[in-house]
Amino acid sequence: MHLTHSFLELCDEWRWVFRQERSFRRATSMITSAMLCAGRKWVTRLRCVRGGEDSDWSADYKLFSRSQWRAQDLFDPAVRESLKYFGGGPIRLAGDETRTARGGRKVKRSRWTRDPMSPPFNVNLVKGIRWVQFSALLPLHCTDDVSARGIPVSFEPVDLPAKPGRKATPEEREEYERAKKQNNMCLRTVEQLQELRARYDRAGAADRQILAALDGGFCNRTMFRAELDRITLAARCRKDAKLCLPAENPDHPKKIYSDEKFTPEEVRKDNSIPYQTEMIYFGGKYRKIKYKEINYVLWQRGARQKRLRLLVIAPTSYKLSPGMPRYYRQPAYLLVTDNETSTGEILQCYFDRWQIEVNHRDEKQHIGITDAQVWNDNSVDRLPAFMVAGYSFLMLAALKAFGPRRTQDYIQPPKWQKKTRKRPSCLDLIAKLREEAFQYPEIQKKLDFNINMLNILRRAA
């Protein structure tokens, strides 16, 4: 099976997303040309890839600005396909925020925010758009000796209201504070999780629990007090969070919280609580992880009366090279909203959460979700989600066509690169897609254009 065939089979499921057949065919040809395009992924360059240099380009822009479709419906094929890889365990998701640089005074949602890549001694600012993404963590290490693969299943913007100026009236300032609370990132994340729960239910997974691994920015009262049906949160918490156990005082039966408070850091230093071990796959093989566990913990300021589980992960030693000294990473503290899920499932899901960071890098560097300079309000939201959905299809098509390992079907790396890479990278998949477009012209029968790799390279130059 060819990679292009598998990719187009997933794109065929977009037929019900668009109201018109011509919109569906245009979307399929545009996402295919986006994967084949070399260089910046402008909308006009995607048209040049399809040989439309001498025709009207406005229809391509109108697909995102005027056509009637929802961006999140593009991920439904990825949701259904990801269910095949979870076996009998929970549906593992990873959630995180990301920022895409985008200037312009009239661009929707473009705001000045703190640059997460700035050094700790000098906070820098970047103007762009904030997004919340969820990726399904396919546990490929259960069947093959490879790391998990993150497959994006949701990508939505977070609207930050414009801050009023110095001459703003008190009413404008009150409106700003009200809008800032309503458009909070964690509130949008809760809605996104509930929407994903409904999509997995429609895909036939109503009896499966969702296990979502989140970063420390989501460990707050908004997330932990939300009513999430059949969704378990595992978020990294602060080492100085004030926790306690349920009160068991017969003289005060209505008392809920114990007077004795403790922090996750104190639990790590408490020698009376023994470490337990679990085998977790990360870094290319299974490793022994030490952790401490306390069940039925209460977080009065964050989760109120909800019974949580505290997991304290010991620092893991590592070496940068065989001849160098041994270093230790920082310990991790997790708060989990479920006391029944196995600890191994939770720890493996949290260690696999790094795959969403790999997704962010691929989407910005190789897929080019921020390259297209669109200005319409609908296009600003839709086009990046459209590109992320295409990236998700590319990952799933590779698994379907060649499996999770880096086989001989891919272009072999040069001599100076490691030959032991176990799984293909995003660039490997894009290179394979371009190779098939050059070697197998019959693949183009499903498309509305003829793939001319020489023209693609000429336009990139």
Secondary structure, DSSP 8 states (H G I E B T S, - for coil): --HHHHHHHHHGGGGGTSSSHHHHHHHHHHHHHHHH--S---HHHHHHHTT-TTS--HHHHHHHHTS---GGGGGHHHHHHHGGGSTTS-EEEEEEEEEEE---TTSTT-EEEE-TTS-TTS--EEEEEEEEEEEEEE-GGGTSSS--EEEEEEEEEE-------TT--HHHHHHHHHHHHHT-HHHHHHHHHHHHHHHHHHTT-TTS-EEEEE-GGG-SHHHHSS--TTEEEEEE--TT--EEEE---TT-TT--EEEEEE-HHHHHH-TTS--EEEEEEETTEEEEEEEEEEEEEB-TTTTTT--EEEEEE---EE-SSTTS--EE---EEEEES-SSS-HHHHHHHHHGGGHHHHHHHHIIIII-TTTS---SHHHHHHHHHHHHHHHHHHHHHHHHHH-SS--TTS----TTS-TT--S--HHHHHHHHHHHHHH-GGGGGGSSS---HHHHHHHH-
